[in-house]
C-alpha cells in the first residue's frame, strides 16, 4: 500500500469515528423538580343566583330582573365596584307537565352573578346583604390571591433549584458531575381553588346571624414543576 493510500485510509477512519461521535446520543442526566407554596388568599369570587317562577314568562323574567337590580345595588353599598360584578348566567324556560299532554304549567327565570370581592373580610356581610335583597342561591366561592404571579415565579424558582440539586446528587452518586443545562421544560399546573356550593338562602342567613365568621378561606396551594436535563460529565 503506497503512502497516499495509507493517508487516505487513516483520514477515512478519522472521519468515521467523528461521525459516530456526532451521532451518539448526548450524555445527560434528566430530573424533575417540584415545589409547593402555601398562600393565604386575599380575594374571593362569589356566585350569587336568583330564581323565580310564574305562569307568565314576562312576569318571571321581570321578577328576576328586579331582584338582580336590588342585589347589584346591595353589592355597591358594600364597596363592590362595577368591574367586579358580571352576569354569569341568564335563563328563561317553560316548565312542562308531561302527564297533562305536555302542557306548560309555568315559566322559570334564573340569573346568576359572578362577584369578585377584593376584601374577603366582607364576605359574610356581602352574603347577608344579597340574601336580604332577594338572592336565593349561592353557587360557590373560589378563593384567590392578588399576588398569584409572584408566588408562581417563586414556586418555579424553587422547582428549578430542586431539579438541579437532584441531578447533582444523582451524578455524584455515580462518580460524575453535571455540566451546563441541556434542556428545560415547565409542566403546567392547576392552581388550588377552594369552593363551597349550593347553600340555600335560609341556611346562609342562619350562618351570618351567628357570632363569628361563617366561612374559612384556608390556604391556596401554588405548584410548579419542571423537567431539566444537564450535561453529564466525568470527574
C-alpha distance (Angstrom), angle and dihedral (degrees) to the residues before:
residue distance angle dihedral
X1 . . .
X2 3.78 . .
X3 3.76 125.0 .
X4 3.85 95.0 -101.8
X5 3.80 91.6 53.3
X6 3.82 91.6 49.9
X7 3.81 91.9 51.4
X8 3.81 91.0 48.2
X9 3.80 91.1 49.0
X10 3.80 92.8 50.6
X11 3.79 91.4 46.5
X12 3.79 90.9 50.9
X13 3.79 90.9 50.0
X14 3.78 91.3 50.9
X15 3.81 92.0 50.2
X16 3.81 91.2 49.8
X17 3.79 91.5 51.4
X18 3.81 91.9 48.7
X19 3.79 90.9 48.8
X20 3.80 90.7 51.3
X21 3.80 90.7 50.3
X22 3.80 90.9 49.5
X23 3.81 92.2 49.7
X24 3.81 94.2 45.7
X25 3.82 114.1 105.5
X26 3.81 114.8 -101.8
X27 3.78 117.9 -99.0
X28 3.77 104.8 -118.6
X29 3.77 142.0 152.0
X30 3.82 114.0 -138.0
X31 3.80 123.0 -160.0
X32 3.78 140.6 167.8
X33 3.78 120.6 -131.6
X34 3.80 122.6 -163.2
X35 3.78 134.6 -177.8
X36 3.79 137.5 -179.7
X37 3.79 128.3 -161.6
X38 3.80 123.5 -167.3
X39 3.79 112.3 -140.1
X40 3.78 130.0 -172.2
X41 3.83 106.7 -132.4
X42 3.78 119.2 -126.1
X43 3.83 99.8 -177.5
X44 3.79 136.4 50.4
X45 3.79 137.2 -165.4
X46 3.79 112.2 -144.7
X47 3.83 124.7 -164.7
X48 3.81 111.6 -148.2
X49 3.80 123.3 -175.3
X50 3.78 141.6 -174.3
X51 3.81 127.3 -164.2
X52 3.79 129.1 -173.8
X53 3.81 135.0 174.4
X54 3.79 130.9 -153.3
X55 3.80 138.9 161.0
X56 3.80 86.9 -118.4
X57 3.80 122.2 59.4
X58 3.80 92.7 -143.5
X59 3.79 92.9 54.0
X60 3.81 93.0 49.8
X61 3.81 91.1 49.2
X62 3.80 93.5 46.9
X63 3.81 93.2 49.1
X64 3.78 91.5 52.5
X65 3.80 91.3 46.1
X66 3.82 91.7 51.1
X67 3.81 93.1 49.5
X68 3.81 91.6 45.9
X69 3.80 89.9 55.1
X70 3.79 90.1 51.7
X71 3.80 90.9 49.0
X72 3.80 92.1 51.0
X73 3.81 90.5 48.2
X74 3.81 90.5 50.2
X75 3.81 90.6 50.4
X76 3.79 91.8 51.9
X77 3.79 91.9 51.6
X78 3.82 86.0 57.0
X79 3.80 91.5 55.5
X80 3.81 99.3 -98.5
X81 3.80 110.7 147.2
X82 3.81 126.2 -136.5
X83 3.81 91.9 -111.2
X84 3.82 89.7 60.3
X85 3.82 95.3 54.7
X86 3.79 118.8 78.0
X87 3.80 133.5 167.1
X88 3.80 104.7 -119.5
X89 3.80 101.8 176.5
X90 3.79 137.6 13.5
X91 3.80 125.8 179.1
X92 3.81 141.3 165.0
X93 3.80 116.0 -176.9
X94 3.81 136.7 166.6
X95 3.80 117.9 -119.4
X96 3.81 109.2 -136.0
X97 3.81 127.1 -157.4
X98 3.80 103.8 -149.6
X99 3.82 91.7 -172.5
X100 3.79 90.2 63.5
X101 3.76 98.5 53.3
X102 3.82 96.7 -78.0
X103 3.77 91.5 -59.2
X104 3.80 119.3 173.8
X105 3.78 106.7 -122.0
X106 3.79 100.1 177.9
X107 3.79 144.8 -31.5
X108 3.80 129.0 -103.4
X109 3.81 120.7 -150.3
X110 3.80 122.1 -169.1
X111 3.76 135.5 -179.5
X112 3.78 130.9 174.3
X113 3.77 130.8 -168.4
X114 3.78 128.3 -151.9
X115 3.79 108.3 -143.7
X116 3.80 125.6 -171.5
X117 3.79 115.5 -152.2
X118 3.78 113.3 -161.1
X119 3.80 90.3 -170.7
X120 3.81 111.0 50.0
X121 3.77 89.1 -170.8
X122 3.82 86.0 78.6
X123 3.80 94.0 54.1
X124 3.80 98.7 103.4
X125 3.80 92.0 43.2
X126 3.81 91.2 50.6
X127 3.81 93.0 49.3
X128 3.79 90.7 50.0
X129 3.81 91.0 48.9
X130 3.81 96.7 49.7
X131 3.80 92.9 46.6
X132 3.80 89.2 51.2
X133 3.80 87.5 50.9
X134 3.80 91.1 56.6
X135 3.79 108.0 -87.6
X136 3.80 110.9 145.6
X137 3.81 101.9 -177.7
X138 3.78 134.5 48.2
X139 3.77 106.2 -168.2
X140 3.77 100.6 -168.6
X141 3.79 150.3 -55.1
X142 3.77 127.2 -113.9
X143 3.79 115.6 -165.1
X144 3.80 117.6 -146.6
X145 3.78 142.6 175.4
X146 3.80 124.1 -124.8
X147 3.82 89.0 -149.4
X148 3.78 97.9 49.5
X149 3.82 93.1 130.2
X150 3.80 91.4 57.1
X151 3.79 92.5 50.4
X152 3.81 92.0 46.3
X153 3.80 90.1 54.1
X154 3.79 90.4 48.2
X155 3.79 92.5 49.7
X156 3.81 91.1 47.9
X157 3.81 91.8 52.1
X158 3.79 90.5 51.1
X159 3.81 91.4 47.8
X160 3.82 91.4 53.0
X161 3.79 90.4 48.6
X162 3.81 90.7 50.3
X163 3.81 91.2 50.5
X164 3.81 92.1 52.2
X165 3.80 93.5 46.8
X166 3.80 90.7 50.1
X167 3.81 92.8 48.0
X168 3.80 91.1 48.4
X169 3.81 91.7 51.1
X170 3.81 92.7 48.5
X171 3.79 92.9 49.0
X172 3.82 94.0 47.5
X173 3.78 90.4 48.7
X174 3.81 88.2 63.0
X175 3.79 95.9 41.3
X176 3.81 95.5 -99.5
X177 3.77 137.9 104.6
X178 3.78 135.4 -141.0
X179 3.78 125.7 -110.7
X180 3.78 133.7 -171.9
X181 3.78 122.7 -19.6
X182 3.80 110.4 -86.0
X183 3.81 98.8 -173.0
X184 3.79 140.0 -16.6
X185 3.80 131.9 -162.6
X186 3.79 130.7 -178.8
X187 3.79 118.4 -139.4
X188 3.79 112.3 -140.7
X189 3.79 114.8 -118.5
X190 3.78 135.5 -158.7
X191 3.77 111.8 -131.2
X192 3.77 120.0 -128.5
X193 3.79 113.9 -99.9
X194 3.75 126.8 -175.7
X195 3.78 122.8 -148.1
X196 3.73 140.5 174.0
X197 3.74 115.6 -171.5
X198 3.74 149.8 -172.5
X199 3.80 102.4 26.7
X200 3.77 115.6 167.4
X201 3.78 117.6 -130.7
X202 3.81 97.1 -111.4
X203 3.81 90.1 50.3
X204 3.80 90.9 54.7
X205 3.78 91.5 49.2
X206 3.78 91.9 52.6
X207 3.79 91.3 51.4
X208 3.78 95.5 47.1
X209 3.80 93.5 48.1
X210 3.79 92.6 56.8
X211 3.79 120.4 84.8
X212 3.79 118.7 -91.9
X213 3.80 129.7 24.2
X214 3.79 118.6 -48.2
X215 3.81 95.6 -153.7
X216 3.80 133.9 56.8
X217 3.83 120.4 -156.6
X218 3.80 95.0 -161.2
X219 3.81 113.6 -179.1
X220 3.77 137.2 -48.8
X221 3.78 119.2 -134.8
X222 3.79 115.0 -139.1
X223 3.80 110.7 -165.0
X224 3.79 134.5 -169.7
X225 3.79 130.9 -177.3
X226 3.81 130.4 -178.7
X227 3.79 134.9 -179.4
X228 3.80 111.8 -146.0
X229 3.80 132.2 -178.3
X230 3.81 122.4 -160.1
X231 3.79 130.7 -169.2
X232 3.80 109.1 -99.7
X233 3.80 112.9 -133.7
X234 3.78 133.8 -176.7
X235 3.79 119.7 -120.1
